[in-house]
């Protein structure tokens, strides 16, 4: 796959594409996902579509593409950060963004947790991975909703599992992992929940891709 070899930080150039983010948020992304263009449009589109393949495809001939996407993302992110350096300088906790379904729902997809567990296996560093966030299933997935939920609605449907942190101390840095950065609402809602339970911790968003907005004039002739 022809994907970047380094992460890119969201700056004031891109921040307008993600309406709920502001200059205080620190977010990094690997590739750019272009909606409505299909899997053949780019390597990132293909990767994201395989990664987000619905659980109803489990056991079908195309299911292995999801497992391959999880492995690919984990291998790349195991190289994109110097995990040993970060882990030695900070009290680091790594948190997956939960999917929109409730965890008891058979359609719940723990793809980001699988990615983080695989990263933990690949890097020679004891990562503190905490699956401490969950949604109650009342909000539709952002990629399939005609009207995307607000930060307040997402926050209201989110729970923090304090029992995921019983044996470990509080972090001063949190890597929050998600697949696609769209409006930024999920990141902001999750950051609010994490800040309430880990006050003072620096939260850094890690995204497999950011949504790239299509230029409506890209195919027009201005001559």
GUPAKOL-982547 format. One record per residue (C-alpha): x, y, z. Coordinates in pm, whole numbers, plus 50000, padded with zeros to 5 digits. Example, Ala and Ser with C-alpha at 12.3 -4.5 7.8 and 13.67 -1.06 7.14 Angstrom:
BEGIN
      xx      yy      zz
   51230   49550   50780
   51367   49894   50714
***
This chain:
BEGIN
      xx      yy      zz
   50000   50000   50000
   50123   50346   49910
   50069   50523   50244
   50273   50788   50429
   50578   50688   50632
   50512   50942   50906
   50226   51101   51097
   50097   51448   51014
   49978   51690   51281
   49651   51877   51233
   49740   52245   51199
   49543   52563   51137
   49551   52473   50767
   49337   52160   50815
   49153   52242   51137
   48863   52406   50953
   48780   52068   50800
   48707   51934   51150
   48454   52174   51297
   48470   52068   51663
   48847   52095   51693
   49027   52406   51810
   49389   52513   51844
   49420   52351   52188
   49361   52002   52049
   49658   51791   51946
   49573   51538   51676
   49787   51334   51438
   49676   51133   51135
   49840   50883   50904
   49645   50897   50576
   49358   51088   50415
   49023   50921   50357
   48802   51065   50083
   48433   50987   50143
   48198   50876   49862
   48492   50779   49640
   48504   50405   49705
   48784   50165   49791
   48965   50196   49459
   49012   50572   49494
   49316   50547   49722
   49514   50310   49942
   49376   50488   50248
   49017   50447   50130
   49074   50076   50079
   49236   50039   50420
   48961   50227   50604
   48680   50040   50434
   48839   49708   50524
   48907   49822   50881
   48545   49936   50926
   48396   49626   50764
   48077   49549   50957
   48057   49260   51200
   47778   49107   50991
   48050   49008   50741
   48216   48785   51000
   48264   48437   50858
   48216   48557   50499
   48489   48526   50231
   48584   48895   50259
   48626   48891   50640
   49001   48832   50621
   49045   49181   50475
   48940   49328   50810
   49197   49122   50998
   49463   49225   50746
   49370   49593   50788
   49399   49565   51168
   49742   49406   51129
   49855   49669   50878
   49747   49961   51099
   49909   49807   51406
   50239   49742   51228
   50255   50095   51092
   50172   50264   51423
   50426   50044   51599
   50684   50229   51384
   50527   50575   51362
   50597   50654   51729
   50915   50596   51926
   50722   50409   52191
   51019   50348   52417
   51106   50717   52427
   50747   50830   52491
   50693   50562   52755
   51012   50657   52939
   50938   51031   52945
   50569   51017   53034
   50323   50814   53236
   50150   50702   52915
   49808   50544   52883
   49672   50428   52546
   49293   50431   52500
   49085   50302   52206
   48783   50497   52086
   48486   50261   52126
   48251   50193   51839
   47900   50341   51849
   47731   50015   51958
   47698   49916   52322
   47960   49660   52421
   47689   49400   52489
   47560   49434   52132
   47670   49143   51907
   47750   49403   51639
   47996   49585   51868
   48328   49624   51686
   48642   49637   51900
   48873   49701   51603
   49068   49982   51771
   49126   49773   52083
   49254   49494   51858
   49490   49742   51691
   49627   49858   52027
   49673   49506   52161
   49864   49416   51845
   50082   49728   51878
   50156   49622   52234
   50274   49285   52104
   50489   49437   51829
   50675   49700   52032
   50923   49598   52297
   50754   49828   52549
   50498   49747   52822
   50209   49966   52707
   49933   50058   52951
   49626   49998   52733
   49297   50088   52900
   48966   50001   52737
   48787   50245   52966
   48537   50420   52736
   48208   50293   52596
   47892   50424   52430
   47541   50312   52519
   47442   50261   52155
   47196   50551   52141
   47401   50751   51887
   47427   50633   51526
   47773   50580   51376
   47897   50910   51235
   47979   50765   50893
   47620   50645   50845
   47423   50930   50996
   47250   51204   50797
   47278   51433   51099
   47588   51372   51306
   47554   51377   51685
   47685   51676   51878
   47964   51664   52132
   47712   51695   52417
   47501   51407   52286
   47806   51185   52241
   47934   51276   52585
   47596   51199   52737
   47595   50853   52581
   47952   50775   52692
   48058   50591   53007
   48396   50569   53178
   48489   50235   53332
   48688   50313   53644
   48756   49942   53695
   48979   49944   53386
   49226   50154   53586
   49221   49995   53933
   49575   49858   53937
   49752   50143   53756
   49823   50500   53855
   49696   50814   53680
   49861   50909   53349
   50005   51244   53249
   49974   51162   52878
   49697   50979   52693
   49709   50854   52335
   49347   50830   52216
   49321   50609   51907
   49043   50619   51646
   49007   50523   51281
   48883   50837   51102
   48881   51200   51216
   48565   51358   51074
   48413   51654   51260
   48618   51586   51573
   48305   51547   51791
   48395   51198   51914
   48747   51308   52002
   48623   51612   52196
   48356   51411   52382
   48605   51137   52472
   48862   51396   52578
   48607   51551   52813
   48539   51214   52977
   48910   51137   53006
   48992   51481   53148
   48728   51439   53417
   48883   51113   53530
   49248   51195   53460
   49270   51569   53534
   49577   51737   53393
   49666   51459   53149
   49769   51570   52802
   49548   51401   52539
   49684   51334   52192
   49458   51203   51916
   49596   50932   51690
   49393   50868   51376
   49444   50616   51101
   49311   50882   50864
   49143   51218   50854
   48845   51287   50631
   48954   51492   50332
   48685   51727   50208
   48631   51720   49833
   48700   52041   49644
   48379   52101   49444
   48579   52290   49181
   48859   52038   49131
   48721   51912   48799
   48615   52248   48658
   48796   52428   48380
   48877   52787   48478
   49035   52878   48148
***
